Amino acid sequence: MTTRFLHVDLDAFFVEVCRRLRPELRLVDLLIVGGDPRGRGVVQSASYGARAFGVRAGMPSAEAARRCPGATFVRTSFDDYREASRTVRRVLEEFSPLVVMAGLDEGYLDFSGTDRLHPVSLLPVAEQIRERVRAEAGLDCSIGIGPNRMVAKLASDAAKPRGLVEVREGWQEGFVAGLPLKALPGIGPKTAGRLKSLGLTEVWQVQAMPVEALETLIGVEAKVLKRRAHGHGGRVLRGRQETRSVSRETTLDRDTDDLARLERILLRLAAHVASQLRGAGLAARTVTLKLRHGDFVTITRSQTLPAPSDLDAEIIGTARTLLRTAFEEVRRRGRGIRLIGVAATNLTEAPLADLFEPPARTRLRQLTSAVDRVRERFGFEAAQPGSMVKRRDGD
């Protein structure tokens, strides 16, 4: 049986969702999503025109504005991105029984064992998917086809934008030989810099080295790097295996040491995380708080829950406890907070309701379901904990 995967990557996803919602932006070439050019937020995504100026996701918005004068900054609701992603997923599920979304803007399709149905190439299928995604979601995508997940992902990177690239079984070693090492998964800027200092910048160089010589240079990571350099990757696709965490964070317009304000912001972020978990059919075993001080020192605090949860009250309560503990460090250092975030990690499939769970938790689950129905009808802000609402003077 031939193992074949498609990796569908939505081109400039966040930018294109904004363009779809605001037609007046369709002809704007220099478009940046996220942050304020005069504030301290960060870039979420950038159009290809803006990327040519060096603008990248995660870059401070002020720096992006300096690099790309005249760019238009936009943003929209997270729910808009999520709905667009769901539309794409519905299209993908019409082509393969196993679809795993690796994020809002990318997903894998398993076509293993379809040799009789598609004996020569999957390019015609990829072309149909690209056209359907464009018709149904109004978004462009690039698609890579490969004998394993890693090669399929590298192929979609090579196909950008709006392209199709197929790497058939037996071709993968030659395909990756022409790539820089930094293109391989697991090789970030620091690792790439370390390898460059050793004279290694291209995949073909690693292919040509005996593993023993590579071990002498880089140590125990040599075997993994060697396998990837020869085009080996995962050949099994399991539902939701790519989803490692659900998180939300925000950069504040100015540093603050106001605990009450930080709590209100954190509780809103945690409520969004819990809602997203339920929407994906997931539950978290661990809640992690992230705080970045005004001098860019970043601290994280984590707590494992008694049982996996997707309930607002449990995620929010844990996040609040972590914040109050971590805030002691803020007081000690005398620094304000510039960024705050919360993540749900150590994910699992959302468990079925326990017939023997405490009555209080059953009532909490029922309340959560009612809140979800209100939010679905009237929007997320229609139902929120009272502690998230800033009190007026005299209340």
N, C-alpha and C positions, 0 to 999 in steps of 0.2 A: 504493500500500500504506500503510495506517495504522500508525503507530508507537505502540505502547502498552506501558507497563511497569507492573508491580505492585511496590510496595515493602512488604514484610512486616516489621513491627517488633514484637518480642516485648515485651510490657508488663512492666516491672519484672522483667526476666529473672532476674537473680541472686537477687532476693528470692523469686520464685515457685519457682525450682528448690529453694531451701532449704525452702520450705513443702511442696513435694511430697515431699521426703525426710523431713520431720519433721511429720507431721500435726498435732501439738499446736500448731504455729505458725499453722495456717490461720485461726484467729480472732484472731490478734494483729495489731492494726491498725498499731501503731508498731514497725516492724521495720527494722533497719539491718544491712546485710551488710558485713563487713570491719572490721578494727581492733578495738581494745580501748578501751572508754570511759575507762579509767584509764591507758591507754598512749599511744603516739605513732603508731599506725597511721592509715590514711586510710579514708574511706568508699568502698566499691566500688559500692554501690547502696542505695537506700532505697525503702521502700513509699510509696505515694501519700499515706498518712496522715502519714508522717514528712516527706515533701517539703513538706507544708503548713506545717511549722514552719521551712522554709528549709534543710533538710538536702539536700545535693547530693553527687554523686560527686566524689571528690577532696578533700573537706573533711576536715580533721583529726578523728579520731574523738572526741577530747575536746571539741572545739567542737560536734560533732553531739550529744553527750550533754548539753551545756549548753542547746542550742537545743530539744532534744526530751526533756525529763525523762520518765523511765519507759519509754523505748524499749528494746526487746530487741535485743541485738547477737548476730549469728550469723555463721557462715561454714562452708563445706564445701570439699571437694577440687575443684581445678580440673578433674579428670577428670570429675566429676559434671556440671559446666557443659558440657564438651565433648561428653559423651554426649547430653545433652539437645539441644544444637545439632544434632548429627548426626541425631537422630530427626526434628527439624523439617525438616532438609534433605531427608530421604528423602520426607517428605510433599510438600514443594514440587516435587520432581522428578517427581511423578506428574501434575502439572498443566502443566508447561512443560519442554521439552527443554533450555532454557538457564536455569540458576539460578546466580547469583553471590552467595555470602555475603559481605557487607561486614563481618562480625564474627560473634561467637558468637550475637548476638541480633538480627541483621537480614539481609535478603537481597532481591535483585532477581530478578524473573521477567520474561522477554521474551515478550510476546504480540503482537509485530508480525506483520502479515500474517494475522491470524486473523479478518478481517472477516466472512467467510462463516460461520464457526463461531460467532462472537459479534458479530452485526451491529449491535447497539444499545448494549449496555453490558456491562462486565465485573464489575459488582456481584454478579450471581449466582455467578460463579466465586469472587470474593473471599469471599463468604459461605461457600461450600463449603470453601475453604481454612481459614478461621477455625475452622469447626467440626471439621475433620479435625485441625488442630493441637491443638485442645483435647482431642479424643478420644484421639489417639495420644501426645501429649507431656504432656498435663495442664497446658498453658500457654495463656494468653490472648495475643492479638496484635491489633494495629491494622494496617490495610492502606490504602495510598494508591495511586491509579491515576492515571497521567498520561501525556501524550504525550512526555515525556522524563524522564530519571532524576531531575533536580532537582525537578521538579514532583511526581513520584510520592513522593519523600522528604518534601517539604513537606506533601503531602496526608496522609501517614501521621502526621506530627506533629500535624496538625489533627484527626485522627481519634481520638487517644488520650483515654482508654483504651478498648480493645475496640470501636473504631468502624471504619467504612468511609467513605472519601471518594473520589469519582471526579471528576477534572478532565478533561473531554474536549478534543480538539483544537479550538482557537479560544477556549477558556475561560481559558487559562492566564494571560493578561495581567490579566484581571479578578480572578482568584483571588489572584495575588500582590500586587495593588494594595492589598489590605486587610491586608497583613502588615507588621510592623515590619521595618526594615532588618536588625536583628540576627538575624532568622530565616533570612536568605539564607546559603548556604554561603560560607565565606571571610571572614565578618564576625564576628570574635571580639570580646571585651570592649574591647580597646584600639582596634580599628578603629571599633567602634560609638561609643565615647567621642569619638573624633576627628571622626566624622561629626556627632555630636550637637552638638559645639562649633561646627560650621558651619551648624547649624540643620536638619540632615537626620536624621530619625528614622523616617520611614515610606517604604515602597516607592513609593507614589503620587507622592511629592515628586520622586523620581529619574525616574519615568516622565514627569513634566511638564517636566523640564528638557532643553534642547538639550544634546547631548553636548559641544559646545564650551564651554558654560557650566560643565558638570560638570568638564571637564578643567581649567578655570581654578581650580576649587576644590580638586580632589584629585589632579590630575596624570594620569599614564599609566594608572592603574587605572580611569579613568572608563569606557572602552569595555567592559571586562569587567563592571563593575557595572551599566552601562546594559543590557547584554544580559540579565543575570540579572533585573534589575528588570522587564523585559518578558516574563519567563517562558521564556527560551531556556535550554536545557540539553543535555546529551549525549543523542544519539539512537542510540548504538551500545552494546551490552553485550557485553563480552568476558570470557571465563572468567577469574576470579581477578584482574581488573584492580583491584578494590577493596582487595585485600590488599597493603598497602604494607610491613608489617613484622610480625614476631612477637617479642614481648617479655615479660619477666617482671621484676618488681622487688619489693623488700620494704623496709619501714621497720623498723629495729631497735628493740628495746625500750629501748635506751640507746646513746649514742654510743660508738664503739669505735675504737681505733687498733691493734687486734690483727690484723695481716696474716693470720696463719694462720686466724683465725676468719672473716675476710672472704673468704678464698679458699674455705673450705668452703661458705659460703653462696652465693658466686658460681658455683661449679661445679655446685651443685644447680640453680640457676636456669638455667644454660647447658644442662644436660642436659634440663631440661623444654623449653626453646626448641627444641633439636635434635629432640626427640621430636615436638613439635608440627609442626615443618616436615615431617617424614616423614609424619605423619598427614594433612597437607594436600597432599602431593605436591609440595612446594616445596623449593627450595634457596636458600641465601643467598650473595651475593657479598661482603657486608660484615658485620662484627661490631662492635657499638658498646657500650661500657661507659658506665654512668652512675653517678656518685658524688655524693651530696649531703652536704656537710660539716655539722657541728653548728650553724654559723651560717647555714645555708640557702644557702651558695654551692654552685652545682651545676656540675660539670665533666663533659664527655663526651670520650671517646677512641674513635676508630674505626680499623679496619684492614681493608683489602680482601684477600680470600683469593686464592690463586693460581688457584683454580677454584671454581665454585659448589659448596657443600657442605651436606649435612644430617646429617653424621656427628658423633656425640657428641665424639669425640676432637679433631676439628678445630675445632669451635665452642668446646669447653671450653679447648683449648690456646691459642687466640687470645684468649679472654676473660681467661685467667690472665696472659698476657703484657701485655695492656693494663692490668690491675690493678696489676701490679708496677711498671710505668712510672708510672702515675698516683699510686701511693702515695708517690712522692717529694714530691708537692705536699702530701700529708697531713702528712708529717714537717716540711716547711718551714713550713707554716702553724700547726702545733701544734694542729690541730683534729681531733676524732674524726669518724667517719662515722655519719650517721643513716639514710641510705638507699643501697641498692646495687641496680643493675639491669643487665640485659644485653638487647640487641635484635639480631635478625637482620634486616638490611635489604637493599635492592637485590635483591629476590627474583626468582626465575625458576622455570620449571617444573623439577622435579627431573630431571636428565639421566639417560639410560640408562647402565648400567654400560659403561665404556670397555674394549673388548677388549684394548687396548694399555696400560692403566694399569699402574703399577708393582705388582709382586706384594704389596708391603707394604700398599698402599691396598686391594687386593682382599681381603686378610685382614682389614683393618679393617672393610670393608663387611660381610663375613661375620660378624664378631664383633658388629657393631651389630645385624644381623638376629637373631642368637641372643639378644642382650639384650632386644630388643623382644618376642620370644616369651616370655621369662621374665616380663617386666613385664606383658604382657597376661594371663598366667595368675595371677600372684601379687601384682600391684600394682607401682607405679613404684619404690617403695623397695626392692624385692627385688633389684634389680641396680643398682649404682652404683660409680663409680670408687673405688679404695681411698683416694685422697687426700681423698675427701669424708667419710671416717669418722674421727672424732676419736680419736686414739690414747689408750689408758689409760697411766697412769704405769707405767713399767717395761717397756712393750712394745718 
